[in-house]
Amino acid sequence: MTSSTDMSTTAGKIADLRERLAETRIPVGEDAVRATHEAGHLSARERVEHLLDDGSFVETDALARHRSTAFGADRKRPVTDGIVAGHGTIDGRPVCVFSQDNTIFDGQVGETAGEKILKIVELAVKSGTPLVAIYDGAGARIKDGMAALEYFTRIYRLQSLASGVIPQIALVAGPTSAAQVHGVSLSDVIIEVEGEGHLQLSEADAASTATDVASGNTHLVASDETTGLDLIADVLSYLPSNNRAIPAPAEPSAPATEPATLDGIIPDSDATSYSVREVLSAVVDEGSALELQPQFATNMLTALARVEGRSVGIVANQPDALAGAIDADGAEKAARFIRLCDAFNIPLVSVVDCPGFAPDEEGAGLIRRSAKLIGATAEATVGKIAIVTRKAFGSAYLAFGAKRLGTDLVYAWPTAQIAVADAETIALVTGKDEATIAEKLVNPYAAAERGLVDAVVPPRETRQRIADGLRLLERKAEDHYPRKHNNLPF
C-alpha cells in the first residue's frame, strides 16, 4: 500500500489490490528480474505464462508470505515466497502448475512455500487434472528447520498417492538439489534443460544434465527453457487427464515410410543389424514418435506415439545396440515405461527382436530387474500387441511378446525365430543338424501351431494389424486378484 492510497474508499482498496498484485511480478525487485533475463532465463512466472494458453493462468496464494521469525528471517518476507502456483489450460485442457523462483531464498522451500506446493498438488488430485512442476531450487529452507522438512514429507506422500492417478510432469529448469530431487523423481516424466538443469542429492554427487541422462534420471532433454516448456505440452498430448480417462485422439496421419518397405527391412544374415526406428517409421503416424530416455539403455527403445491418431506406447528391442539383448538398465527402463502406459490407459505395442539377456558381468542385478520387467508386462491390463520381427529366444522373449503372459494379440513376421534358444544352441544340446533345427523349430510356425502366435503376417500388413487391434482393445477390461498391491522385485 502506498501513502497516497485512500483506504477509506472502495476505489482506494481496489487500487491497493492492484499494487499488491503488481508486486507479485517483481517480488524482490526489478533488478532480480533483469538479472534473470540477462542470464538468458525466464522468470518463474514467465515460465508458467509461456507454458499455459494465453490469459488462462489463475494464480493461487499469490500474496502469501512466510511467517518464520527464526534467525532474523522476518526481516525479509517477499510476496509469493518463491512459488508461483495455480491452474490454467494447455491447448484448452486444464492443468495445475507450480514454478520455483530461485531469486527468492535460492529457490529453497520453507513452510509457506511447502504449503503452496501441497495445496496445488491436492487441487490437481481433486480435480483430476495433470500436475506440472517446474523445479529450480536448492532443497529445504534451513532457517525454517523441521517445518520445511515436514512439508516435504507431506508433498512426497501426496505425490506417491497421486502416482498413477494423475500425470505428473517435471521440468528441471535449473540446478535442483537436496530434498527437492525426490519430488522430481516421483514424477512420471522428467524433462531437463540442457546445461542448466541437473539433479544433485548432495554436494558430493556428480551433477550435470549429462550425468542425469547417463543414469536414467531424466526422460527428455530440451535445448532451452522454452523448448522444455513446449515439450511438456507434447508429452501431455499423449496422456489422459487422469487414470479414469483415455487419451484424446489426434488427427490421424500416414506413416513417414510406406508400409510396403517393411518387406525388405530384415537382413538375410542374422549377424546383420538394422534399426527398429526404421520399422516404426512405417508403422506409427508421421512425426508422432516421442522417445523417452533415448540416450539411456539404447538397446531398449521406449516411445509415446500414435497409430491412426490413437496414443500408443512403443517398447522395442533395438538390434543395433547389444544386438537387442536385454540388460539390467534396459529391463528397468522398459518396466517403468510399461507401468506408465498401463496407469494411464495407453495401449502397448512391443516390437520383438531379442537374442536373450545380456551377460550380467558387472553384477548389475539383471535377474531381479528383468523379473521386474516380466512382472510389469504380466500385470498390465491395457491392450497389448506384440510384433515379432526376428529373434525371440527364451525368457527374454517371454518378457515382451508371450501370448500366455497376457499379450492380447501376437503377430510374427515370416522372418521370426521364436524358440527356446537359437538353432546353434539347440543343435549342441540335441546333437541334431543345425539346419534341420532351424527349419523345424526356429521359425514362427512352431509357435503358430500351438496358438502362441495369432497370425504370421507379411511385414507390410503390420500397421493395419496394429490399427485394427487398437480399435478392438480400446475398451478392454481386465481384473486382477484382490490384493493391496503387488510385490514386484523393485
Number of C-alpha atoms within 10 A of each C-alpha: 14 10 6 8 15 14 15 8 10 10 12 15 15 13 17 18 13 12 14 17 15 11 18 19 19 18 22 17 13 12 10 16 19 15 13 16 12 10 9 11 19 18 23 25 19 14 21 24 15 14 23 25 16 12 9 14 20 12 15 16 19 20 15 19 18 19 13 19 12 10 9 9 13 13 9 14 16 20 22 26 28 30 29 27 28 24 24 22 18 21 13 10 14 19 23 28 28 27 26 29 23 22 20 21 16 15 25 28 30 29 23 23 27 24 20 26 25 21 16 22 28 18 18 27 21 11 15 22 23 25 26 29 25 25 30 27 28 23 23 25 19 13 15 20 14 14 17 23 20 14 22 25 13 15 20 19 15 15 23 14 12 22 18 19 20 27 29 25 22 27 28 28 30 24 23 25 23 16 22 22 20 14 17 27 14 18 21 18 24 22 26 31 23 20 16 19 24 27 29 21 17 12 9 7 10 13 18 17 20 16 16 20 19 14 13 19 20 27 18 24 26 21 12 17 23 17 12 24 24 15 19 21 16 14 17 21 19 26 25 22 25 22 20 12 12 19 20 13 16 15 9 15 15 17 20 16 17 12 21 14 14 20 14 10 15 19 12 9 7 11 7 11 16 15 15 21 13 14 21 22 21 22 28 30 23 19 13 22 21 19 17 22 26 18 19 20 24 19 23 27 25 26 19 23 23 27 24 23 19 23 28 25 26 28 24 25 27 25 23 15 16 19 21 27 23 28 24 21 21 25 26 24 23 28 23 16 24 24 20 20 23 23 20 23 27 28 26 26 25 21 25 29 28 29 24 22 22 17 13 12 8 7 9 13 14 22 15 15 22 25 20 22 28 21 18 22 26 17 17 23 24 25 26 28 26 25 26 27 24 24 27 28 21 17 17 24 23 20 23 31 30 23 19 11 16 18 24 19 23 22 27 29 22 17 22 22 28 29 21 18 19 21 22 14 13 19 17 11 8 10 10 13 13 18 12 12 19 17 12 13 19 26 23 27 21 17 19 17 11 9 13 20 23 16 18 19 15 15 25 18 15 21 20 14 18 22 17 12 17 24 13 11 16 15 12 15 9 9 7 8 5 6 6 6 6 9 8 13 12 9
